[in-house]
Amino acid sequence: MPRSILPSVASTYDNRSRAECEKDALTDSFGWAVQILLASLAFACLVLKRFCEPRSERRTWLVWFYDTSKQGLGAMVIHFANIFLASTFSGDPCTWYLVSFLLDSSVGLLVIYAGIRLTIYLAERNRWEYLIFGEYGSPPSPFAWSCQCAIYMSIMGVEKILITGLIQLEFWDSVREWILSPITNPKLEIALVLLIVPFFVNVLMFWVTDNFLMRGHRGRKRSKRDSRNSLRHQRADKESEDEEDNPLLSGDDELLGVKEDLQLRSKKLRSQIV
């Protein structure tokens, strides 16, 4: 395409996008209704995930709340940050929000995973048990939850800063020009940006992130079960060793065998005599 035609194409696209997705389109009554519906569906998916866990590893409702509330608060912070930034930057706010959301759900997920693993590593190394994600003590401690929640919010803040810097690259301007170009209905565009795409992506992201946050809890249950199994094996091995090493028990078995053999022979002799 000649360079002289590019400005006219960009201008035409900007006029179309402003007509379809205004700066306040994400925060009007329809936008808020779509966002509330998305939050309800995301919450229902997390409840469903708990019931999909094996019964032996299923979290209590309190532990489940501690795990998912961190993720819920983090997702809410990122969501409203994207809404605010979409209305701040120039251009179509719908396309800006969608590109930012997709980056949060891909590159951002790697940043979140790295932050959680680094936190767990430092907590285990320094014996800060209340900072190990998914570990709240027995009974679950609100202090441990608040500390983990603060750390997770910090990780989400770092992630949002990195993604905001990444989206400033000129490459994403061209992506924003064609990503929603086939959509001409403004309501459909908002529903696609705030509900349809986020719902399917959030189901995957929430499921994976919840596994990150509950990993300590699941690992603790596995370690307890493994320790019980190893203890049973140790007891069984010890009993077998005792039977082999105890000469009295082995001697008693031999005496019983000789006694039974003598009884059989005596019966045979009696039958022959008769």
HURA-V292523 format. One record per run of one state. SS is the DSSP state (hx for helix, st for strand, lp for the rest). FROM is the first residue (numbers start at 1). TO is the last residue. Records with the same first field share a line. If there is no record, write none. Layout:
# HURA-V292523
SS=FROM-TO, FROM-TO
This chain:
# HURA-V292523
lp=1-2, 21-24, 28-28, 53-60, 89-92, 127-128, 132-141, 167-170, 180-185, 214-214, 246-246, 274-274
hx=3-20, 25-27, 29-52, 61-88, 93-126, 129-131, 142-166, 171-179, 186-213, 215-245, 247-273
